[in-house]
């Protein structure tokens, strides 16, 4: 199965029953991030902060929002990769769910709130039960944050309607 089969459809739009605040297309009040595969192991996400996403200083993006978009981008990649490891399109057949096992974010520079940010992440290690992803957050092509996300497979029962 090639990731390029669905190059223009966001990963999040292929994951059924996703009510997550950061990435769930079924959460009307969420951030609604959209991630797209660049190749089999690399995906990107562009996010446009809004003024209410501010930190204490209103010209910088809040660290919790930064952590949320990194976490959601990477976990959605892990879910999609989980389907890929089973030779299926994302969302096809029995649900595949991963959740955050570990999120380690390094804040290198303040992130301006008045500019779009881009996340670029790469699958470093992938198995049926654990996927490790490295992610960088860019503002104006400058790396402002880097992160490692360890996503672990969870049973469908966690999500109720599976």
TADA-V995171 format. One record per pair of residues at least 6 apart in sequence whose ideal C-beta (glycine too) atoms are under 7 Angstrom apart, sorted by sequence separation. I is the first residue (numbers start at 0). J is the second residue. D is the distance in Angstrom with one decimal. If there is no record, write none. Layout:
<<I | J | D> <I | J | D>>
This chain:
<<11 | 17 | 6.4> <17 | 23 | 4.0> <20 | 26 | 5.8> <23 | 29 | 5.4> <36 | 42 | 4.9> <37 | 43 | 5.9> <53 | 59 | 6.7> <54 | 60 | 6.5> <82 | 88 | 6.5> <110 | 116 | 6.2> <124 | 130 | 6.9> <137 | 143 | 6.8> <155 | 161 | 3.5> <17 | 24 | 6.2> <18 | 25 | 4.9> <19 | 26 | 6.4> <24 | 31 | 6.5> <35 | 42 | 6.1> <54 | 61 | 4.6> <82 | 89 | 4.7> <124 | 131 | 4.1> <135 | 142 | 5.1> <136 | 143 | 5.4> <5 | 13 | 6.7> <17 | 25 | 5.8> <18 | 26 | 5.0> <21 | 29 | 6.4> <34 | 42 | 5.0> <35 | 43 | 6.0> <52 | 60 | 5.8> <53 | 61 | 6.0> <54 | 62 | 6.6> <122 | 130 | 6.3> <123 | 131 | 4.6> <136 | 144 | 4.1> <16 | 25 | 6.9> <20 | 29 | 4.7> <21 | 30 | 4.9> <52 | 61 | 5.6> <82 | 91 | 6.7> <123 | 132 | 6.4> <19 | 29 | 6.7> <20 | 30 | 6.6> <22 | 32 | 5.2> <34 | 44 | 4.4> <79 | 89 | 4.4> <85 | 95 | 6.9> <122 | 132 | 5.6> <123 | 133 | 5.4> <135 | 145 | 5.0> <11 | 22 | 4.9> <21 | 32 | 5.9> <33 | 44 | 6.4> <121 | 132 | 6.7> <134 | 145 | 7.0> <12 | 24 | 5.8> <32 | 44 | 5.4> <48 | 60 | 5.1> <52 | 64 | 4.7> <120 | 132 | 5.2> <121 | 133 | 5.4> <134 | 146 | 4.6> <11 | 24 | 5.5> <82 | 95 | 5.1> <120 | 133 | 6.5> <32 | 46 | 5.7> <81 | 95 | 4.0> <120 | 134 | 3.8> <133 | 147 | 5.6> <134 | 148 | 6.5> <81 | 97 | 5.8> <118 | 134 | 5.9> <119 | 135 | 5.4> <131 | 147 | 6.8> <132 | 148 | 4.8> <78 | 95 | 5.8> <78 | 96 | 6.5> <118 | 136 | 5.5> <119 | 137 | 6.9> <131 | 149 | 5.4> <132 | 150 | 6.9> <78 | 97 | 5.1> <77 | 97 | 4.1> <116 | 136 | 5.6> <117 | 137 | 4.7> <129 | 149 | 6.5> <130 | 150 | 4.7> <11 | 32 | 6.8> <116 | 137 | 6.5> <11 | 33 | 5.9> <46 | 68 | 5.4> <116 | 138 | 5.2> <129 | 151 | 5.5> <11 | 34 | 6.4> <74 | 97 | 5.8> <128 | 151 | 6.5> <9 | 33 | 3.8> <10 | 34 | 4.5> <44 | 68 | 7.0> <74 | 98 | 6.7> <114 | 138 | 5.5> <128 | 152 | 4.7> <9 | 34 | 6.1> <74 | 99 | 5.9> <114 | 139 | 6.2> <127 | 152 | 6.6> <9 | 35 | 6.1> <110 | 136 | 6.9> <111 | 138 | 5.7> <44 | 72 | 4.6> <110 | 138 | 5.3> <70 | 99 | 5.7> <6 | 36 | 6.7> <10 | 42 | 6.8> <70 | 102 | 5.3> <97 | 130 | 6.4> <108 | 141 | 6.7> <110 | 143 | 4.7> <2 | 36 | 4.3> <42 | 76 | 5.1> <69 | 104 | 6.1> <107 | 142 | 6.3> <108 | 143 | 4.4> <2 | 38 | 6.8> <32 | 68 | 5.4> <66 | 102 | 6.6> <107 | 143 | 5.7> <2 | 39 | 5.2> <30 | 67 | 6.8> <107 | 144 | 6.0> <30 | 68 | 6.6> <34 | 72 | 5.1> <66 | 104 | 5.3> <106 | 144 | 5.4> <107 | 145 | 6.7> <32 | 71 | 5.6> <65 | 104 | 6.9> <105 | 144 | 6.4> <32 | 72 | 6.2> <104 | 144 | 5.9> <105 | 145 | 5.2> <34 | 75 | 5.3> <84 | 125 | 6.4> <105 | 146 | 6.9> <34 | 76 | 6.4> <80 | 122 | 5.7> <104 | 146 | 4.4> <84 | 127 | 6.2> <103 | 146 | 6.1> <62 | 106 | 6.3> <76 | 120 | 6.0> <102 | 146 | 6.8> <103 | 147 | 4.8> <65 | 110 | 6.2> <80 | 125 | 5.5> <21 | 67 | 4.3> <72 | 118 | 4.9> <76 | 122 | 6.6> <102 | 148 | 5.5> <20 | 67 | 7.0> <21 | 68 | 6.0> <73 | 120 | 5.4> <72 | 120 | 6.0> <101 | 149 | 4.1> <21 | 70 | 6.7> <22 | 71 | 3.7> <69 | 118 | 6.3> <99 | 148 | 6.6> <100 | 149 | 4.4> <21 | 71 | 3.5> <59 | 109 | 4.5> <60 | 110 | 4.1> <68 | 118 | 6.5> <80 | 130 | 5.5> <100 | 150 | 6.3> <59 | 110 | 6.1> <99 | 150 | 6.4> <100 | 151 | 3.9> <19 | 71 | 6.2> <59 | 111 | 6.7> <60 | 112 | 4.9> <98 | 150 | 6.8> <22 | 75 | 5.3> <58 | 111 | 6.5> <59 | 112 | 5.9> <77 | 130 | 4.1> <97 | 150 | 4.0> <98 | 151 | 6.2> <58 | 112 | 5.9> <97 | 151 | 6.4> <58 | 113 | 7.0> <77 | 132 | 6.5> <97 | 152 | 5.6> <98 | 153 | 4.8> <76 | 132 | 5.8> <97 | 153 | 6.7> <96 | 153 | 5.0> <53 | 112 | 5.5> <73 | 132 | 4.3> <96 | 155 | 6.2> <52 | 112 | 6.4> <14 | 75 | 6.5> <73 | 134 | 5.5> <94 | 155 | 5.2> <96 | 157 | 6.4> <50 | 112 | 6.8> <72 | 134 | 6.6> <96 | 158 | 6.1> <11 | 75 | 5.6> <14 | 78 | 5.8> <48 | 112 | 4.8> <10 | 75 | 4.7> <69 | 134 | 5.3> <10 | 76 | 6.6> <69 | 136 | 6.4> <94 | 161 | 4.7> <47 | 115 | 4.7> <48 | 116 | 6.9> <10 | 79 | 4.8> <46 | 115 | 6.6> <45 | 115 | 5.7> <46 | 116 | 5.2> <65 | 136 | 6.5> <81 | 152 | 6.6> <45 | 117 | 5.3> <77 | 150 | 3.5> <43 | 117 | 6.1> <44 | 118 | 4.3> <74 | 148 | 6.8> <14 | 89 | 6.5> <15 | 90 | 5.5> <43 | 118 | 6.4> <69 | 144 | 7.0> <73 | 148 | 3.8> <13 | 89 | 4.0> <14 | 90 | 5.9> <43 | 119 | 5.1> <74 | 150 | 5.2> <13 | 90 | 4.3> <69 | 146 | 4.8> <73 | 150 | 6.6> <41 | 119 | 7.0> <42 | 120 | 5.8> <70 | 148 | 6.3> <10 | 89 | 6.3> <15 | 94 | 6.7> <65 | 144 | 5.8> <41 | 121 | 4.9> <2 | 83 | 6.7> <40 | 121 | 5.6> <40 | 122 | 4.2> <0 | 83 | 5.9> <5 | 88 | 6.8> <4 | 88 | 6.5> <0 | 86 | 5.3> <0 | 87 | 6.7> <0 | 88 | 6.7> <16 | 158 | 6.0> <16 | 160 | 5.5> <16 | 161 | 7.0>>
